[in-house]
Amino acid sequence: MEGIKELIEEINSRKPKNYEKMNIEEISDELHRVMEFEQIVLKKLKLFEDDHQEPDLIQYAKMIYKKIIERETLLIQETYLKKIDSQYLNSKN
């Protein structure tokens, strides 16, 4: 049970960064980091499920990880697209 609680704390500690201040390459790297984090969390949750540990706590961890990863991914995508549009449109002028 302690492992699940630690994972929940790790998930909750993720805060979005200021993507607006990043260049496109940095934003791309951030997206990769978010996707890697998501894979790690999914693997850990699967192990907890396989060990039949605290199903309610596992469900809670799944819920918060989905919301946090979704929020981060959407922010990154939005910023990334704005920057690409901005740079592309500026380079055409």
Secondary structure, DSSP 8 states (H G I E B T S, - for coil): -HHHHHHHHHHHT-----GGGS-HHHHHHHHHHHHHHHHHHHHHHHHHHHTT--HHHHHHHHHHHHHHHHHHHHHHHHHHHHHHHHHHHHHH-
